[in-house]
Amino acid sequence: MSFVEYEELIKEGDTAIIFLGHGSMFPVQVQRGAQTQTKYGVIRHSAHLIGQPFGSRVTCSKGGWVYVLHPTPELWTLNLPHRTQILYSTDISIITMMLELKPGSVVCESGTGSGSLSHAIIRTVAPTGHLHTVEFHQQRAQKAEEEFREHRVDRWVTVRNQDVCKNGFGVSHVADAVFLDIPSPWEAIGHAKDALKVEGGRLCSFSPCIEQVQRTCQALAEHGFIEVTTLEILLREYNVRTANLPLPDLGGALDPLPVLGEAQFKIGVPLRETVGHTGYLTFASKSLF
Ligand SMILES: C[S@@+](CC[C@H](N)C(=O)[O-])C[C@H]1O[C@@H](n2cnc3c(N)ncnc32)[C@H](O)[C@@H]1O
């Protein structure tokens, strides 16, 4: 298993996602002889997981069942151990598109944080691209490196434990795109410019507060970046379901409106709980001149 290539069968050392039901899942590291407790009973890795196809329905010791899913960056974002605030798939999808990421792209990122965005970038740029990710918190940098190895994506990523505002990304004129998710992105804009290819490239900075955006836009202008735009991505999800509604006789009297009977309609209802503000995404291009 790797987060970049799909494999049919579960092996020892793989990360698998145990799916218990809507909104309830967690990751496991598959190990011969290991057991995982769930509300439906025990999952025995040797008997229930190793050698089974990803996607299998596994019956636990109390008779209930779970699905064992192949990991993807999207599932990892929903299940990863949080060491920091993370980026979620709605923002990640816009970042990927607006930075024009594709197989072969070289990307510089800081901070690595919990690696949520990093996994998505790696999946997009593989098999010929690379991610250079910079994190100044030593344990976070180390843990991210461990996870990239466990998820067999380490050949597409270099983790550097340094302060991006002081020491930059550790590479010059190689990146097609730079992404910043740090508290003071304006202090890293000069290093971002240096990391981008001489012929230009794209930049994105994520900040929760508008005051951070103001200072970042100021720094982008001072460093000659162009096409500066800031977006806030708000997702509105709908639950589409069937409803029985009265069918009015529109050719009849108006008051009261005669009813011909009942009919089935598909209706869309916005979910009661929706995600609100996450942050602002500021995009810019490095100018050739
Ligand atoms: C919000 S987290 C990033 C989350 C990440 N985008 C994700 O999706 O998991 C911000 C990270 O930036 C790191 N950081 C803050 N300032 C930094 C700097 N100047 N240089 C390098 N890393 C920095 C923090 O230690 C933290 O881990």
Ligand as a Chemical Component Dictionary entry (heavy atoms), coordinates in Angstrom:
data_LIG
# 
_chem_comp.id                   LIG 
_chem_comp.type                 NON-POLYMER 
_chem_comp.pdbx_formal_charge   0 
_chem_comp.three_letter_code    LIG 
# 
loop_
_chem_comp_atom.comp_id 
_chem_comp_atom.atom_id 
_chem_comp_atom.alt_atom_id 
_chem_comp_atom.type_symbol 
_chem_comp_atom.charge 
_chem_comp_atom.model_Cartn_x 
_chem_comp_atom.model_Cartn_y 
_chem_comp_atom.model_Cartn_z 
_chem_comp_atom.pdbx_ordinal 
LIG C1  C1  C 0  -1.276 25.321 11.025 1  
LIG S1  S1  S 1  0.140  24.345 10.966 2  
LIG C2  C2  C 0  0.211  23.792 9.285  3  
LIG C3  C3  C 0  -0.809 22.707 9.003  4  
LIG C4  C4  C 0  -0.634 22.052 7.666  5  
LIG N1  N1  N 0  -0.907 22.958 6.578  6  
LIG C5  C5  C 0  -1.550 20.830 7.565  7  
LIG O1  O1  O 0  -2.437 20.829 6.669  8  
LIG O2  O2  O -1 -1.404 19.887 8.343  9  
LIG C6  C6  C 0  1.438  25.529 10.994 10 
LIG C7  C7  C 0  2.787  24.888 11.197 11 
LIG O3  O3  O 0  3.770  25.847 10.816 12 
LIG C8  C8  C 0  4.876  25.721 11.680 13 
LIG N2  N2  N 0  5.597  27.012 11.600 14 
LIG C9  C9  C 0  5.174  28.207 12.092 15 
LIG N3  N3  N 0  6.085  29.173 11.791 16 
LIG C10 C10 C 0  7.080  28.558 11.094 17 
LIG C11 C11 C 0  8.304  29.017 10.539 18 
LIG N4  N4  N 0  8.660  30.303 10.633 19 
LIG N5  N5  N 0  9.088  28.114 9.893  20 
LIG C12 C12 C 0  8.702  26.812 9.791  21 
LIG N6  N6  N 0  7.580  26.318 10.326 22 
LIG C13 C13 C 0  6.770  27.182 10.971 23 
LIG C14 C14 C 0  4.255  25.402 13.028 24 
LIG O4  O4  O 0  5.190  24.751 13.880 25 
LIG C15 C15 C 0  3.096  24.499 12.633 26 
LIG O5  O5  O 0  3.461  23.141 12.679 27 
# 
loop_
_chem_comp_bond.comp_id 
_chem_comp_bond.atom_id_1 
_chem_comp_bond.atom_id_2 
_chem_comp_bond.value_order 
_chem_comp_bond.pdbx_ordinal 
LIG C1  S1  SING 1  
LIG S1  C2  SING 2  
LIG S1  C6  SING 3  
LIG C2  C3  SING 4  
LIG C3  C4  SING 5  
LIG C4  N1  SING 6  
LIG C4  C5  SING 7  
LIG C5  O1  DOUB 8  
LIG C5  O2  SING 9  
LIG C6  C7  SING 10 
LIG C7  O3  SING 11 
LIG C7  C15 SING 12 
LIG O3  C8  SING 13 
LIG C8  N2  SING 14 
LIG C8  C14 SING 15 
LIG N2  C9  SING 16 
LIG N2  C13 SING 17 
LIG C9  N3  DOUB 18 
LIG N3  C10 SING 19 
LIG C10 C11 SING 20 
LIG C10 C13 DOUB 21 
LIG C11 N4  SING 22 
LIG C11 N5  DOUB 23 
LIG N5  C12 SING 24 
LIG C12 N6  DOUB 25 
LIG N6  C13 SING 26 
LIG C14 O4  SING 27 
LIG C14 C15 SING 28 
LIG C15 O5  SING 29 
# 
